[in-house]
Amino acid sequence: MGKTGKVKGQDILRTILVIVLTTLLGGFFHSVGLEASNIIMVYILGVLLTAVLTSNRVYTVISTIISVLTFNFFFTEPVFTFSSYDTGDTITFLIMFVVAIFSGSLAVKIKMQAEQSAAMAFRTKILLETNQLLQQAENVDGILDETAKQLVKLLERTVVCYRTKDNNQLLEGDLFLECKDKDDFIYLTQKEKAAAQWVYANNQQAGAGTAQFGDTLCRYLAVRSKGTVFAVYGISIQGRPLEAFDTNLLLSILGECALALEKELMSRKREEAAAQAKNEQLRANLLRGISHDLRTPLTCISGNAAVLLNNGEALDAQRRKNLYLDIYDDSMWLINLVENLLSVTRIENGTMRLYLQAELMEEVITEAMRHIDRKKIEHIISVEENEEMLLAKMDARLIIQVIINLVNNAIEYTKPGSEIKISMKRAGKKIEVSVRDNGEGIPDHLKESLFEMFYTAGHPISDTRRGLGLGLPLCKSIILAHEGTIAVTDNIPHGAIFTFTLQVEEVPLHE
């Protein structure tokens, strides 16, 4: 009420000031001998100024009446009276009154149109800003928070946001204060929350100014879309009813909020569907690959074991040794396959935990070389020594598995007699480990696919060769979990180089 009274007082003062100034200016014109028509134009100009400077049409009418009376009092014979000797002055007063009223009305109308245009521009700007902020929000909580902040900014009122949970209940309200110095927890009472709960259950407005919970401090509105209520907002009223413009702006912002929440919900559902489809594809590929890859070595193991069991005594020592080696190779392949499967599953599910410690890179490589495929004797494998002690931050058991997979991969895809070199060096704050061979190399168009799941030797998995294609994808997952990188390049003049990096671990020396 104080604010409204202040505005009216200012309008009265402006009206009086304009009339006084126009009268003084009219007196000046009269003193220099100008005609009365010029003084009438000054008073009409004063009416126009009053229409522009005041907020109500009433002041324009009052200014018009006082201007006519003042002109009659000061500038018609006899002066300082409200009578007139000339009967034509009555027509002059009437025309002056009509012209002033008409001009003032036009000025008020133009002013109102300008205010409406400014309000529409302001509304469009705020809605655009709100839309941009909601699109930039990362999740549901971000969308609701940005909406509440915009409402506080626009309406200059305290806002309460009630978020929802799965069991058709509202969480405790979050308070967004009009003034940061306030501590108005009166908006979070059980009575206020009951009104918000009713809005959530009935999908209708309630609270101050409505039939339901009319004695509360806030007006409560639901953020809804297609019958689904995402949240409930409370807008502080406390003797300041919402104007029509504010109400429309409020509903528009809540509508934008509902659209953003619906979009976020649909996006989350699409991501869940995509993840589920990916898991289904992973499961199908695993089953398809395992069905063949397990059958082949198991058949070999059972067949060789049956030969040894039934005809072992009839076979010479070399033949038996070869059968034992075949059984050993197939069983080791199965063990490696199972280890890779378990590791891939743990990484995909996010359940693999890293136990990071400072490890000497040379010792890790040495330990990995003890578990290389038996076919290593058919290749020339060497480890280049480094004079510097290279300590890296790693989970040693996983990095050992990476080195084993890379070396076994080189053994698998190079001819017997090929050279395989493992080297290590420091590069800034990283340690680079490389496994290079002098085989046939890898075509450029296949390099990007090597680290994809179920991709083997540049060809999709098929029944013609054994291998699930898990080794390199597993290496990539482990290295990325260590915040490192892994890549394949050409070994000039021929061959391939697989290089991965790890974080250097600095160990302080105490003298």
ZICOR-V578444 format. One record per residue. RES is the residue in one letter. PHI is phi as a letter, one per 40 degrees, with the letter a starting at -180 (NA if undefined). PSI is psi in whole degrees, 0 to 359 (999 if undefined). Layout:
res=RES phi=PHI psi=PSI
res=RES phi=PHI psi=PSI
This chain:
res=M phi=NA psi=321
res=G phi=d psi=319
res=K phi=c psi=318
res=T phi=c psi=317
res=G phi=c psi=321
res=K phi=c psi=318
res=V phi=c psi=317
res=K phi=c psi=318
res=G phi=c psi=319
res=Q phi=c psi=320
res=D phi=c psi=320
res=I phi=c psi=315
res=L phi=c psi=319
res=R phi=c psi=318
res=T phi=c psi=314
res=I phi=c psi=317
res=L phi=c psi=319
res=V phi=c psi=318
res=I phi=c psi=318
res=V phi=c psi=315
res=L phi=c psi=318
res=T phi=c psi=323
res=T phi=c psi=316
res=L phi=c psi=317
res=L phi=c psi=321
res=G phi=c psi=319
res=G phi=c psi=323
res=F phi=c psi=315
res=F phi=c psi=320
res=H phi=c psi=324
res=S phi=c psi=332
res=V phi=c psi=4
res=G phi=g psi=16
res=L phi=c psi=155
res=E phi=c psi=164
res=A phi=c psi=331
res=S phi=c psi=326
res=N phi=c psi=322
res=I phi=c psi=323
res=I phi=c psi=320
res=M phi=c psi=326
res=V phi=c psi=317
res=Y phi=c psi=322
res=I phi=c psi=320
res=L phi=c psi=322
res=G phi=c psi=322
res=V phi=c psi=319
res=L phi=c psi=317
res=L phi=c psi=320
res=T phi=c psi=319
res=A phi=c psi=324
res=V phi=c psi=321
res=L phi=c psi=341
res=T phi=b psi=166
res=S phi=b psi=3
res=N phi=a psi=143
res=R phi=c psi=337
res=V phi=d psi=321
res=Y phi=c psi=330
res=T phi=c psi=317
res=V phi=c psi=315
res=I phi=c psi=317
res=S phi=c psi=323
res=T phi=c psi=313
res=I phi=c psi=313
res=I phi=c psi=324
res=S phi=c psi=317
res=V phi=c psi=315
res=L phi=c psi=320
res=T phi=c psi=319
res=F phi=c psi=318
res=N phi=c psi=321
res=F phi=c psi=321
res=F phi=b psi=335
res=F phi=b psi=8
res=T phi=b psi=149
res=E phi=c psi=133
res=P phi=c psi=141
res=V phi=c psi=160
res=F phi=g psi=25
res=T phi=b psi=166
res=F phi=b psi=17
res=S phi=b psi=171
res=S phi=a psi=139
res=Y phi=c psi=325
res=D phi=c psi=122
res=T phi=c psi=339
res=G phi=c psi=342
res=D phi=c psi=330
res=T phi=c psi=317
res=I phi=c psi=321
res=T phi=c psi=315
res=F phi=c psi=318
res=L phi=c psi=315
res=I phi=c psi=319
res=M phi=c psi=319
res=F phi=c psi=315
res=V phi=c psi=315
res=V phi=c psi=318
res=A phi=c psi=316
res=I phi=c psi=314
res=F phi=c psi=315
res=S phi=c psi=317
res=G phi=c psi=321
res=S phi=c psi=319
res=L phi=c psi=318
res=A phi=c psi=318
res=V phi=c psi=318
res=K phi=c psi=316
res=I phi=c psi=319
res=K phi=c psi=317
res=M phi=c psi=319
res=Q phi=c psi=321
res=A phi=c psi=319
res=E phi=c psi=319
res=Q phi=c psi=319
res=S phi=c psi=318
res=A phi=c psi=320
res=A phi=c psi=319
res=M phi=c psi=319
res=A phi=c psi=318
res=F phi=c psi=317
res=R phi=c psi=316
res=T phi=c psi=318
res=K phi=c psi=316
res=I phi=c psi=318
res=L phi=c psi=321
res=L phi=c psi=316
res=E phi=c psi=318
res=T phi=c psi=317
res=N phi=c psi=318
res=Q phi=c psi=318
res=L phi=c psi=321
res=L phi=c psi=324
res=Q phi=c psi=330
res=Q phi=c psi=343
res=A phi=c psi=142
res=E phi=c psi=336
res=N phi=a psi=185
res=V phi=c psi=315
res=D phi=c psi=321
res=G phi=c psi=319
res=I phi=c psi=314
res=L phi=c psi=320
res=D phi=c psi=315
res=E phi=c psi=322
res=T phi=c psi=314
res=A phi=c psi=318
res=K phi=c psi=321
res=Q phi=c psi=321
res=L phi=c psi=318
res=V phi=c psi=318
res=K phi=c psi=319
res=L phi=c psi=315
res=L phi=c psi=345
res=E phi=f psi=47
res=R phi=b psi=155
res=T phi=c psi=139
res=V phi=b psi=139
res=V phi=b psi=131
res=C phi=b psi=122
res=Y phi=b psi=116
res=R phi=c psi=161
res=T phi=b psi=161
res=K phi=b psi=179
res=D phi=c psi=335
res=N phi=c psi=36
res=N phi=f psi=33
res=Q phi=b psi=159
res=L phi=c psi=144
res=L phi=c psi=173
res=E phi=c psi=145
res=G phi=c psi=146
res=D phi=b psi=128
res=L phi=c psi=129
res=F phi=b psi=106
res=L phi=c psi=146
res=E phi=c psi=320
res=C phi=b psi=130
res=K phi=c psi=339
res=D phi=c psi=346
res=K phi=c psi=160
res=D phi=b psi=57
res=D phi=c psi=78
res=F phi=c psi=6
res=I phi=c psi=343
res=Y phi=c psi=355
res=L phi=b psi=25
res=T phi=c psi=167
res=Q phi=c psi=327
res=K phi=c psi=316
res=E phi=c psi=318
res=K phi=c psi=326
res=A phi=c psi=320
res=A phi=c psi=318
res=A phi=c psi=321
res=Q phi=c psi=322
res=W phi=c psi=318
res=V phi=c psi=318
res=Y phi=c psi=320
res=A phi=c psi=327
res=N phi=b psi=353
res=N phi=f psi=40
res=Q phi=b psi=163
res=Q phi=c psi=152
res=A phi=a psi=170
res=G phi=h psi=201
res=A phi=d psi=129
res=G phi=g psi=5
res=T phi=b psi=173
res=A phi=c psi=331
res=Q phi=c psi=126
res=F phi=f psi=46
res=G phi=c psi=344
res=D phi=c psi=10
res=T phi=c psi=171
res=L phi=c psi=339
res=C phi=b psi=155
res=R phi=c psi=128
res=Y phi=b psi=131
res=L phi=b psi=146
res=A phi=c psi=143
res=V phi=c psi=109
res=R phi=b psi=158
res=S phi=a psi=124
res=K phi=f psi=41
res=G phi=g psi=354
res=T phi=c psi=128
res=V phi=c psi=120
res=F phi=c psi=327
res=A phi=a psi=170
res=V phi=b psi=131
res=Y phi=b psi=139
res=G phi=b psi=129
res=I phi=b psi=123
res=S phi=c psi=133
res=I phi=b psi=290
res=Q phi=f psi=60
res=G phi=g psi=1
res=R phi=b psi=84
res=P phi=d psi=149
res=L phi=c psi=132
res=E phi=c psi=166
res=A phi=c psi=318
res=F phi=c psi=315
res=D phi=c psi=321
res=T phi=c psi=315
res=N phi=c psi=319
res=L phi=c psi=319
res=L phi=c psi=313
res=L phi=c psi=324
res=S phi=c psi=317
res=I phi=c psi=319
res=L phi=c psi=326
res=G phi=c psi=318
res=E phi=c psi=320
res=C phi=c psi=317
res=A phi=c psi=318
res=L phi=c psi=319
res=A phi=c psi=319
res=L phi=c psi=320
res=E phi=c psi=319
res=K phi=c psi=317
res=E phi=c psi=321
res=L phi=c psi=316
res=M phi=c psi=321
res=S phi=c psi=319
res=R phi=c psi=321
res=K phi=c psi=321
res=R phi=c psi=319
res=E phi=c psi=319
res=E phi=c psi=319
res=A phi=c psi=319
res=A phi=c psi=318
res=A phi=c psi=319
res=Q phi=c psi=319
res=A phi=c psi=321
res=K phi=c psi=318
res=N phi=c psi=321
res=E phi=c psi=319
res=Q phi=c psi=320
res=L phi=c psi=316
res=R phi=c psi=318
res=A phi=c psi=317
res=N phi=c psi=320
res=L phi=c psi=314
res=L phi=c psi=318
res=R phi=c psi=317
res=G phi=c psi=316
res=I phi=c psi=324
res=S phi=d psi=326
res=H phi=c psi=315
res=D phi=c psi=332
res=L phi=c psi=326
res=R phi=c psi=318
res=T phi=c psi=305
res=P phi=c psi=326
res=L phi=c psi=322
res=T phi=c psi=319
res=C phi=c psi=316
res=I phi=c psi=312
res=S phi=c psi=322
res=G phi=c psi=313
res=N phi=c psi=322
res=A phi=c psi=322
res=A phi=c psi=321
res=V phi=c psi=314
res=L phi=c psi=323
res=L phi=c psi=319
res=N phi=c psi=327
res=N phi=b psi=21
res=G phi=d psi=320
res=E phi=c psi=335
res=A phi=c psi=347
res=L phi=c psi=148
res=D phi=c psi=171
res=A phi=c psi=319
res=Q phi=c psi=321
res=R phi=c psi=317
res=R phi=c psi=320
res=K phi=c psi=320
res=N phi=c psi=320
res=L phi=c psi=320
res=Y phi=c psi=317
res=L phi=c psi=321
res=D phi=c psi=317
res=I phi=c psi=318
res=Y phi=c psi=314
res=D phi=c psi=315
res=D phi=c psi=321
res=S phi=c psi=320
res=M phi=c psi=322
res=W phi=c psi=318
res=L phi=c psi=319
res=I phi=c psi=315
res=N phi=c psi=321
res=L phi=c psi=314
res=V phi=c psi=318
res=E phi=c psi=316
res=N phi=c psi=318
res=L phi=c psi=314
res=L phi=c psi=319
res=S phi=c psi=316
res=V phi=c psi=317
res=T phi=c psi=316
res=R phi=c psi=321
res=I phi=c psi=316
res=E phi=c psi=324
res=N phi=c psi=352
res=G phi=g psi=21
res=T phi=b psi=357
res=M phi=c psi=128
res=R phi=b psi=136
res=L phi=c psi=133
res=Y phi=b psi=85
res=L phi=c psi=129
res=Q phi=a psi=164
res=A phi=c psi=120
res=E phi=b psi=145
res=L phi=c psi=120
res=M phi=d psi=323
res=E phi=c psi=320
res=E phi=c psi=323
res=V phi=c psi=317
res=I phi=c psi=319
res=T phi=c psi=317
res=E phi=c psi=322
res=A phi=c psi=324
res=M phi=c psi=339
res=R phi=c psi=345
res=H phi=b psi=18
res=I phi=c psi=155
res=D phi=d psi=145
res=R phi=d psi=337
res=K phi=c psi=1
res=K phi=c psi=337
res=I phi=c psi=343
res=E phi=c psi=356
res=H phi=b psi=163
res=I phi=c psi=102
res=I phi=b psi=131
res=S phi=a psi=155
res=V phi=b psi=120
res=E phi=c psi=124
res=E phi=c psi=152
res=N phi=b psi=128
res=E phi=c psi=334
res=E phi=c psi=140
res=M phi=c psi=113
res=L phi=b psi=110
res=L phi=b psi=131
res=A phi=b psi=151
res=K phi=c psi=114
res=M phi=a psi=165
res=D phi=c psi=104
res=A phi=d psi=319
res=R phi=c psi=326
res=L phi=c psi=321
res=I phi=c psi=325
res=I phi=d psi=318
res=Q phi=c psi=323
res=V phi=c psi=313
res=I phi=c psi=318
res=I phi=d psi=314
res=N phi=c psi=319
res=L phi=c psi=317
res=V phi=c psi=315
res=N phi=c psi=324
res=N phi=c psi=319
res=A phi=c psi=321
res=I phi=c psi=320
res=E phi=c psi=322
res=Y phi=b psi=19
res=T phi=b psi=157
res=K phi=c psi=155
res=P phi=d psi=140
res=G phi=g psi=352
res=S phi=c psi=157
res=E phi=c psi=137
res=I phi=b psi=123
res=K phi=b psi=135
res=I phi=b psi=126
res=S phi=b psi=161
res=M phi=a psi=147
res=K phi=a psi=163
res=R phi=c psi=136
res=A phi=b psi=90
res=G phi=g psi=238
res=K phi=c psi=18
res=K phi=b psi=156
res=I phi=b psi=125
res=E phi=b psi=129
res=V phi=b psi=128
res=S phi=b psi=141
res=V phi=b psi=112
res=R phi=b psi=149
res=D phi=b psi=167
res=N phi=b psi=38
res=G phi=c psi=208
res=E phi=c psi=350
res=G phi=g psi=180
res=I phi=b psi=126
res=P phi=d psi=149
res=D phi=c psi=322
res=H phi=c psi=351
res=L phi=b psi=347
res=K phi=c psi=322
res=E phi=c psi=335
res=S phi=c psi=349
res=L phi=c psi=328
res=F phi=c psi=13
res=E phi=c psi=150
res=M phi=c psi=139
res=F phi=g psi=35
res=Y phi=b psi=122
res=T phi=b psi=127
res=A phi=f psi=33
res=G phi=g psi=4
res=H phi=b psi=141
res=P phi=d psi=154
res=I phi=d psi=138
res=S phi=a psi=177
res=D phi=c psi=2
res=T phi=c psi=343
res=R phi=a psi=156
res=R phi=c psi=139
res=G phi=i psi=120
res=L phi=c psi=347
res=G phi=g psi=37
res=L phi=b psi=343
res=G phi=c psi=304
res=L phi=c psi=318
res=P phi=d psi=323
res=L phi=c psi=317
res=C phi=d psi=316
res=K phi=c psi=316
res=S phi=c psi=319
res=I phi=c psi=316
res=I phi=c psi=319
res=L phi=c psi=324
res=A phi=c psi=334
res=H phi=c psi=9
res=E phi=g psi=35
res=G phi=b psi=190
res=T phi=b psi=157
res=I phi=a psi=138
res=A phi=a psi=164
res=V phi=b psi=135
res=T phi=b psi=173
res=D phi=c psi=144
res=N phi=b psi=105
res=I phi=c psi=132
res=P phi=c psi=337
res=H phi=a psi=153
res=G phi=h psi=187
res=A phi=b psi=152
res=I phi=b psi=120
res=F phi=b psi=123
res=T phi=b psi=133
res=F phi=b psi=157
res=T phi=b psi=152
res=L phi=b psi=159
res=Q phi=c psi=135
res=V phi=c psi=139
res=E phi=b psi=115
res=E phi=c psi=126
res=V phi=b psi=117
res=P phi=c psi=140
res=L phi=b psi=129
res=H phi=b psi=114
res=E phi=c psi=999
